[in-house]
């Protein structure tokens, strides 16, 4: 998958899981998951678990603290494949 394909899929996941997400046009690769979006820690765990299922990967939760942007989330997913 390309970065843009990942971005599109992650946008879809967030729209389906979270009520307060801004329009997808406002979410890009450099969107900060905790600063730019109304996500709290529990939402991040939910997003990570959803990504694991969607992309069929196992993400090490110890690396979550280093994941701030969607670009970093995608790199994390790619490194787990």
Beta strands, then each sheet from edge to edge (+ up, - down):
end
